[in-house]
Amino acid sequence: MKRLFNFFKKQTDKNIDLNDSNYISNQESILSKLNNEKQKELLNNGFIKLKVLDTEKTNQLLNLYLSQPNARREDFGFHVSLDINQENIVNTIAQKISEIIQPNVDLFLNNYQFISPRFAVKEANQNSLVPPHQDWSFVDETEFQSYNLWIALSPSKLDNGTLGFLPKSHNK
């Protein structure tokens, strides 16, 4: 199961009020390109589902993943492209991921910056279980908003390591 994670940030409005229509319509908001319903869903539940990439771009990412050294690590349950011990390869992968997805992400987000574009892989084996957890933030949340973007590069099903979400867990 190949997955792509990107972390991005934007300078935040200090106190977000979900009922404040000025926040939802704020043109400077990272979320302002999303319709009001999707913005409220994200802020309320902590996640939304969007079709970000078409098949061609998803295949470009999959081919990029398969071209990296040690892409297939069946002896591992979970691994990331940051684990490659060659900084130039890690940086090249991050740059290419950004180049492939940025035009599509631009359709949904404003004023963002990718922080850590990488492949995160859960192999389909008994070692791949990742217990429920909350991803950490890569930013000072008093100044920035931080969001994760997950793109499945292969079908995501229960038998091969799907991703689950716990609504409202971002508030805990």
Secondary structure, 3 states (H helix, E strand, C coil): CEEEEEEEEEECCCCCCCCCHHHHHCCCCCCCCCCHHHHHHHHHHCCCCCCCCCHHHHHHHHHHHHHCCCCCCCCCCEEEHHHCCCHHHHHHHHHHHHHHHHHHHCCCCCCCEECCCEEEEECCCCCCCCCCCCCCCCCCCCCEEEEEEEEECCCCCHHHCCCCCCCCHHHC
